Amino acid sequence: MERERAGAVPLTLQDEIAGCRLCAARFAATATAHAPRPVVWFRSSARVLIAGQAPGARVHESGRPFTDASGERLRDWCGLSGDAFYDLDRVAIVPMAFCFPGYDARGADLPPPAICAATWRGRVMAALPHLRLTLLVGGAAMRWHLGAGTSVTATVADWRKHAARGIFPLPHPSWRNTGWLKRNPWFEAELVPELRRAVAAVMESER
């Protein structure tokens, strides 16, 4: 309001999220004792949504989503070059929490704070009217988009049903899931080729 009275340009949704400090006290109390740094990567023109979990420590430092080994694996699954993956006009990367949640005392990743999705996710989804394909990366994204109680393995195994609606449920591409990939070879043999075809079709379309 003060900005508008002063004749300044009103804040965009991206600006509002980038300035969010709701979790400052929460993050200060973690083992990493870090400050919030929302990683915001979407425009209203996007046609592909990558719904992840939360930025990791490397992304917290870079300010760019998936600038880590998980990102390399995810780009390979999608069949996308780095330039295409980070094309803001076509790809929105919107995690369940915009900030790195930090580590606990044992050095394990903390879950995305629920307050982030409760505060921002509905508004972000409403600001993405042109989406044609949604990639749900990990359990937190699956539960928000598909409903509580969603099991990652069962949901990914039932991927054909979801793909028919333009949704691909994916395990998190973290190295920690390498064992899961070995136990479920159908994922890379059957789902990944279809995912690449779907991504290519949407990325190459006019709209």
C-alpha positions in Angstrom: 0.0 0.0 0.0 2.8 2.5 0.9 4.6 1.6 -2.3 1.4 2.4 -4.3 0.8 5.7 -2.5 4.4 6.7 -3.3 3.9 5.9 -7.0 6.1 2.8 -6.9 5.3 -0.3 -9.0 3.2 -2.8 -6.9 5.0 -5.9 -5.8 4.6 -8.9 -8.0 3.9 -12.3 -6.5 7.5 -13.3 -7.2 8.7 -10.2 -5.3 6.4 -11.0 -2.4 7.8 -14.6 -2.1 11.4 -13.4 -2.5 10.8 -11.1 0.4 9.2 -13.7 2.7 10.7 -14.1 6.1 8.1 -16.2 7.8 10.5 -18.9 8.8 13.4 -16.7 9.9 13.2 -17.8 13.6 12.7 -21.5 12.5 15.8 -21.5 10.3 17.9 -19.7 12.9 17.1 -22.5 15.4 18.4 -25.3 13.0 21.8 -26.8 13.0 22.7 -24.6 10.0 21.4 -21.4 11.6 20.8 -19.9 8.2 18.6 -17.0 7.1 15.7 -17.4 4.6 16.6 -17.2 0.9 13.5 -18.0 -1.2 14.4 -19.5 -4.6 11.7 -18.2 -6.9 11.6 -19.6 -10.5 8.3 -19.2 -12.3 6.5 -17.0 -14.8 2.8 -17.1 -15.8 3.7 -18.3 -19.3 5.1 -21.7 -18.1 3.6 -24.8 -19.6 5.6 -27.3 -17.5 5.5 -27.4 -13.7 8.2 -29.1 -11.8 6.9 -29.4 -8.2 9.7 -30.4 -6.0 10.3 -30.6 -2.2 12.6 -27.8 -1.0 16.0 -26.3 -2.0 19.1 -28.0 -0.7 22.2 -26.4 0.7 23.8 -25.9 -2.7 20.7 -24.3 -4.2 20.5 -22.1 -1.1 24.0 -20.8 -2.0 23.4 -20.5 -5.8 19.8 -19.1 -5.7 18.9 -21.3 -8.7 16.9 -24.5 -8.4 18.4 -28.0 -8.8 22.0 -26.8 -9.2 23.2 -30.1 -7.7 23.5 -33.8 -8.5 19.7 -34.2 -8.1 19.2 -31.6 -10.8 21.5 -33.5 -13.2 19.5 -36.7 -12.7 16.2 -34.9 -13.1 17.3 -33.2 -16.3 18.3 -36.6 -17.6 15.0 -38.1 -16.7 13.2 -35.2 -18.5 15.5 -35.3 -21.6 16.2 -31.5 -21.1 19.3 -29.5 -21.7 20.3 -27.0 -19.0 19.1 -24.1 -21.2 15.7 -25.7 -21.7 15.3 -26.8 -18.1 15.9 -23.2 -16.9 13.8 -21.5 -19.6 11.5 -19.4 -17.3 9.0 -18.8 -20.2 8.3 -22.5 -20.4 9.3 -24.2 -17.2 8.2 -23.3 -13.7 10.1 -24.9 -10.8 8.0 -24.5 -7.7 8.9 -26.5 -4.6 6.7 -27.2 -1.6 8.9 -24.8 0.3 10.9 -22.0 -1.4 13.7 -21.9 1.2 16.3 -24.5 2.3 14.8 -25.9 5.5 18.2 -26.7 7.0 19.6 -29.8 8.8 18.8 -31.3 12.1 21.4 -32.1 14.7 22.3 -35.4 12.9 22.9 -33.6 9.6 19.7 -34.9 8.0 17.5 -32.7 5.8 14.5 -31.1 7.6 11.1 -31.4 5.9 9.7 -28.4 4.0 7.8 -26.2 6.5 4.1 -26.6 5.9 3.5 -22.8 6.4 5.2 -22.1 3.1 2.8 -24.1 0.9 -0.1 -22.9 3.1 0.9 -19.3 2.5 2.0 -19.3 -1.1 1.1 -22.4 -3.1 -2.5 -21.7 -3.9 -1.6 -18.2 -5.2 1.3 -19.6 -7.3 -0.9 -22.3 -8.9 -3.5 -19.7 -9.8 -0.8 -17.6 -11.4 0.1 -20.5 -13.8 -2.9 -20.8 -16.1 -1.0 -22.3 -19.1 0.3 -25.5 -17.5 0.0 -28.6 -19.6 2.3 -31.0 -17.8 3.1 -31.4 -14.1 6.0 -33.3 -12.6 5.5 -34.2 -8.9 9.0 -34.8 -7.5 8.8 -36.6 -4.2 6.2 -37.4 -1.5 5.5 -33.8 -0.3 4.5 -32.6 -3.8 2.4 -35.8 -4.4 0.5 -35.3 -1.1 -0.3 -31.7 -1.9 -1.4 -32.3 -5.5 -2.9 -35.8 -5.2 -4.1 -36.0 -1.6 -3.0 -36.9 1.9 -1.7 -40.4 2.5 -0.2 -40.8 -1.0 2.6 -43.4 -1.0 5.5 -42.5 -3.3 6.2 -46.0 -4.6 2.5 -46.9 -5.1 1.8 -43.6 -6.8 4.8 -43.8 -9.1 4.0 -47.4 -9.9 0.5 -46.2 -11.0 2.0 -43.5 -13.2 0.1 -44.3 -16.3 -3.2 -43.3 -14.7 -1.7 -40.0 -13.7 0.1 -39.4 -17.0 -3.3 -39.6 -18.7 -4.1 -36.3 -16.8 -0.8 -34.7 -17.7 0.9 -35.6 -14.3 4.0 -37.6 -13.8 4.8 -38.7 -10.2 8.5 -39.1 -9.7 10.7 -40.2 -6.9 13.1 -37.6 -5.6 16.2 -37.7 -7.9 18.5 -37.6 -4.9 21.4 -40.0 -4.7 19.7 -41.4 -1.6 17.1 -43.0 -3.9 19.7 -44.9 -6.0 18.7 -48.0 -4.2 15.0 -47.4 -5.0 15.8 -47.1 -8.7 17.7 -50.4 -8.6 14.8 -52.1 -6.9 12.3 -50.7 -9.4 14.0 -51.0 -12.8 10.6 -50.4 -14.6 10.9 -46.7 -13.7 13.8 -46.0 -16.0 12.8 -48.7 -18.5 9.1 -47.7 -18.9 8.2 -44.4 -17.2 11.3 -42.3 -18.2 10.9 -42.8 -22.0 7.3 -41.7 -21.7 8.2 -38.7 -19.6 10.8 -37.6 -22.1 8.2 -37.8 -24.9 5.6 -35.9 -22.9 8.1 -33.2 -22.0 9.4 -32.8 -25.5 5.8 -32.5 -26.9 4.9 -29.8 -24.5 8.2 -27.9 -24.8 8.0 -27.9 -28.6 4.4 -26.8 -28.9 3.4 -23.3 -29.6 1.3 -23.2 -26.4 
